[in-house]
Amino acid sequence: MKSESRLKAMMFLEYAVKGLWFPLASVFLTASAAEGGLGFTQQQKGWIIGIPLAVGAFFAPVIGRLCDRKFAAQKCLGFLLVCVGILKLVTAWQSSFLGWLCLSAVFSVFYVPTIALTNTLAMSHLKNPKEAFPRIRVWGTLGWIAVAWVFPMIWLQENLHFRLLPPFLVGDSVANAPGRMIDSVRVAGVLSILYGLFCIFCLPHTPPKKEGGEALRLTQAFSLFRKRSFTVLMLAALFISIIHTIYFMQTGAFLVSAGLKSQYIMPAMSIGQFSEILMLAVLGKLLTRFGFRPILLVGAGCFVLRYILFSMVQLPVAAFVAAQALHGICFACFYATAFIYVDRLADEGIRHSAQTLFTLVMMGVAPLLAGLLNSRLASMLTGEGLTMGLADYGGYWRGTALIGVVAFLILAALFRDETESSES
């Protein structure tokens, strides 16, 4: 039980580090210098979010293999996170596009492998990952929510007063709000360093696998593509991950264009994390009762539904805020389910490498394509890829929804669960 508590703390901190700054990036990267932002174009924002994630994911298999064969997982994770924290602190002081792009790429090289590492580390210490992993992963969601509420309450508002309705502590938006948003990157840097030290000294020991027939090798993980379900899932995950990345590229800016105040962006988007908690709490039971295929289809379908709702720009901003609840269903039913499916499908010796391969698709190839798509759509709608207005977002989200439809059809037509015969 003590070990499980530490795994929960690990997940809480893993997603708190990212949740501190990522939802705000779509605002402060493109806000003008007069407003306190960095003044980058839509194309530059797409590159800053897309290219670094791709670079990090392509390097992740190399780091993952080192962790598999040479180092204890908890120490490898801790070292990577200390490096992440230092890089975030340096990046926060940059104002040039090239500086942000290069440092973000190096940051991703160290950060992206931590996602697969936390999943593998958790599953290594759980007796029944299919049932137990969701209740561990939900603590990552709680970490995201905690920072999404606390940071804007304290740092993006003034003249605070209490009210009974969420987000409870409200006040006036501070002047130069985008500039204050950049401070979230600095706070994330400090938190990442502390989190890294926690991993090194507090997480349960997870030794590397010995070399030999059961050694974890990425080349062995590629053999999973011989299984039809794995190939279909990776293809669907590519399309889903493109539009999942776009959600973080544009949702904050979209909500502001729809009339939401800057200090409410993070609390509003955290509605998705609240629904994620509810879904993760019941995901194990849903998978046991219905199996992987129906749950994956629900997740893919909710991606489509969310972007269709976003495309109806005539709706009040409250409708777009309420639609954030679909994010939790999207994540739990597609991503958490896919992580569990890959773990169940892979042999014990290649499970971490299989998770790394999935991460390569999710955070490598897909974000790069998302950056290209974001630039293309923004350019088509505005002429030069400049800041989009509310009317422009209608076409933007319709294009995004269409990609989700493709992923849904791929799963519906081709995916068949290949773990059923091995389940007791």
N, C-alpha and C positions, 0 to 999 in steps of 0.2 A: 504493500500500500504506500509505503514511503517512496518507493521507486516511481510509482504511478503519479504521486503528487509532484515529483520533480519533473516528470515528463509533461505534466499540465503546465507547470511554470515555464518550461522550455517553449511550448507552443504559444503561450501568452506573450512572451517577450519577442519571439520570432516575428509575429504579425504586428505587434505594437511598433516595432522599429520601422516597418514599411508603412503602416497605417498613419504614422505621424505626418508624413510629407507627401505620399503618393497621391491621395485624393485632391490635394491642393495644387499639385504641379500644373494641372491644366489651366489654372488661373494665373499663378505668379510667373510662369514662363512666358506667357503672351501678353500680360498686362503691360501697359506703356511705362516707360521710365518715370514719367510724371506722376503716375499712380503708385510708384514704388516697385513695379515689376521689372522684368528683365527685357521686355520689348522684343522677344523673338517672334518670328512668323509662325504660321501654322505648320509650314513645311519643317522649319527648324525644331519646333516642338515634337513633331512626329519622329524626327531623327533622334532627338535626345532620349525619347522614351523607347523607340523601336530598336535602333542600332545597338545601344549598349546591352539591352537584354539578349539580343541575338549573339553578340560577342561572348557574353557571359555563359550562355547556354552551350555554345560550341566548345568552350574550354571546360565546361562542367564534367564531361566524361573523363577527361584527363585527371582532374582533381578527384573525381569519384573513384577512379581506379586506384589512385594512391591511397585513398581512405580505405578502400576495400582490402588492400594487400599489405599496407605498410604501417598505418597509424590507427590508434584507437579512435573510434568515431567521435566521441565526445570532445577529445582534445583537438582533433581536426576541425570540428565545428567551432570550438571556441577561438582558435587561431584565426579562422576566416572572419569571424564576427568582429574581432578586435581590429583587423585590417579594414573591414567595412566601416567601422566607426571613425577611424582616422581619415579615411577617404571622404566621408560625408562632411566632416568638419572642414576639410580643405575646400571641398566643392562649394560649400555655402558662401564662401568669400569670393567666388568667381562671378564675373559679370559678362564675360564674353561667351559667345556661342561655342567656339572651339574649345575653350576651357571646360565648359559644362559637358560637351560631347565626349572629350577624351577622358576626363575624370569619371564620368558616369560609366564609360565602357570598362575602365579598370575596376570601379566599384562592382559592376555586375559580374566580372570574372570571379570575384570573391563571394558575392552574395548568392548568386543563382544556385551554386552547389549546396547551399545550406538548406534549401527547400527539400531536396531529395534526402539529404542527411537527416533532417528532423523526422521525416516520414519513416525512413528505414530504422532509425534509432528507436522510435516509438514502437514500431511493429516488432522489433527484436526483443522487446521486454514485455510483450502482451501475449497471453496464452491463446486468446481467440481474437485476432486482429479484426475480423469481419464484424464482430459485435462490439469490441472494446475501442477500436481506433476512433470512431465518431465521437465518443465522449472525451477522448484526449484532444482531438482536433478542434473541438468546440472552444477550447480555451484559447486557441489562436484568434478565434472570432471575438471572444471577450476582450482580448488585448487590443484588437483593432478598435472596438467600440470605446474602450476606456480612453484611449488617446484622442479619438475622434470627438469626444465630448469635452474632455478636460482642457485640451490645448486651445480650442477656440473660445471657450468660456473665459479662460484666464488671459489669453494673449491677443484675441481679436475683438474684444469688447471693452467698454469702459462704462462707468456709472452702473455697475451691476446691481440687480435687485432680483429677489426670488419670486417665482410664480409657480402655481400648482401644475401647470402643463409643461411637457418637455419643450425645450431643453432645460427648464427649471431656473437656471441662472441666465438672465438676459440683460442686455444693456444696449448702448449705442455702439455702432461700428466705429472702430478706431480710424483715425485718419491714416492714410498711407497703408491700408490693409494688406495689399499684395506684398509690400516690403516686409511687413510683420510675418506674413505667411512663410517667407524664406527662412525665418528663424526655426521653423519646424524641422528643417534639414539639420541644423546645428543640434537641436535637442535629440534628434534621432541618432546622430553620431555619438553623443555621450551615452545614450541608452544602449547602443550596440556594443560599446566597449564593456560596459557593466555586464551585459548579457553574455558576452564572450567569456568573461572571467567566471561567471556562474556555470557555464557549460564545462569549463576545464576542471573546476574544483567540486562541483556539486552533482553533476549528472552521473547515472550509473555507468560503470565501466562497460564498454562495448568493444572488445578487442578485434583486431583485423582477422580476417579469415586466413588460414594457412594456405600457401600456394599448393597446387595439386589439382586433382580432378574436380574439386568443388570450389576452386578459386573463382572469385568474381571477376569476370572479364566482359568488357563491353562487346567484344566480338561474339561471345556466347549469347549475350542479350539480343543481338541482331537476329539470332536464329528464331526468335519468337515471331518474326515476320512470316515464318512458314505456317503459322496458325492464322487461319482466316480472320477470326474474331479480333486478334491483335492488330492486324493490318487495317481492318475496317475501323477499329477504334482510333488508331493513330491518324487515319485520314480525316475522320470526323473531328477529332481533337484539333487538327490543324485549322480547320475552318472555324470551329468554335473559339479557339484561342485567338484568332485574328480579331473577332468581334469582341472578345473579352478584353483584349488590350485596348481596343478603341473605346470601350466603356470608360476606362480610366483616363484615356487621352482627352475625352470631350465632355463627360457628364458634368463635371464641376462648372466648366464654362457655359455649358448648355443651361444649367439651372440658373446661373446668374443672368443669362440673356432672357430667361423666362420670367425673371423678376424676383428671384430669391436673393436675400442679402448674403454677402460674402461670409459673415460669421456663422451662418447656418448651413453652409455647404457640407461640412464634415458630419454634423449631427443628422442632417437629412439623408446623406448617403449611408450612414450607419444603420438606418432602418433595414437595409439589406442584410447587415450582420445580425440584427435581432432575429430576422426570419431564418437566417442561416443556423442560429442556435437551435431554434425549434426543429428545423429539418434534420440537423445532425443528431439531435436527441432521439429521433425516431428512425433514423436511416438504417440502423442495424436491423430493426424489426421489419422495416419495409423490404429490405433486401432478402431477408429470410423468407418472407411471405410471397413476394412477387418476382424475385430474381433480378439479375442485373439489367437485362434488356429493357423492360418497361420503365425502370427508374432512369436509365440513361436517356430514353426518349422523352420523358417528362422534363428532364433538365434541358435538353436541346430545344424542346418546344417552348419552354419559358424564355429562353434567349430570344427567340423570334417574337413572342408576344410582347416582351419588354420594349423592343425597338419599334414595333408597330405602334405601341402607345406613345413612345417618344416622338414618333413622326407626326402625330396629331397635334401640331403646334398651337392649334386654336384652343386646346384645353387649358384650364387654369393651372398655375404652377403647383397647386396642391395635388393635382392628379399625377404630375411627374414625380413629386416627392413620394406619394403613396406607391407608385410603381417601383420604387426602390426595393419594396418587399420581395419582388420577383428575383432579385439578385441572390438571395439566400437559397432559393429553390434551385436556381441555375447552378450555383456552386456545389451545393450538397449533392444534388441528383446527378450532375455530370462529373465534376472534378473529383470530389471525394469518392464517389462510386467508381470512377475510372482508376484512381489510385489503388483502391481495394481490389478491383478486378485484376489489375496488373500484378499485384502482390500474390493473388491467388493463382493466377495462370502460370507465373514464372516458377521454375525450380528454385529450391532454397538457396543454391549456390550463386544464383545470378539475380536475386531480387533487388538488391541495391542498384545494380547496373541497369536493370529493367526500368526502375523508377527514374534513373538518370536519363535514360533514353526517352521516356515520356516527357520529362522536363525539357529535353532538347527540342522537342516539337512544340511544347506549350510555351516556353519562354525563349526559344531560339529562333526557329524558322518563322513562327507566327508573328512575333512582334516586328520583325523586319518587314514582313509583308503588310502588317498593319500600318507601319509608318508610310510605306508606299501608297497604300490605299487611302489613308488619311490625307496625304498630300494631294492625291489625284482628285478625290471628292471635293476637298476644300477649293482646289484650283478651278474645278468645273463650276462650282456654285458661286464663287466670289470673283473669278477672273484671274486672280493672282495669288490665291491661297492666303488671303488676309483674314482678319478676324471675322468669323461668321456671325450674322444676325439670326434672330429667332426664325425668320422665314426660311433661311438657308438650311437650318437643321432638319426641316421636314424631309427634303430630298436626301440629306445625309443619312438619316436614320432608316429611310426606306431601303437605301442601298445596303446598309448594314444588315437589316432584317433578311434580305434576299440571300445573303451568305449563310445565315442561320438556317434558312429553309433547305439549302443544299446539304448541310450537315445532318439535319433531321432526316432527310430522304435517304441519305447514305446508310444511317443507322437502321432505319425502318426496313430497308430493302435487303441489306446484306449482313447485319450483325446477328450472330447466333452464339449463345453462351456455350463456351467450350470447357467450363469448369464444372458443369452439372454432374457429369459422370464420375468426377473425383470426389464429390461431396458425400459425406456420410449421412 
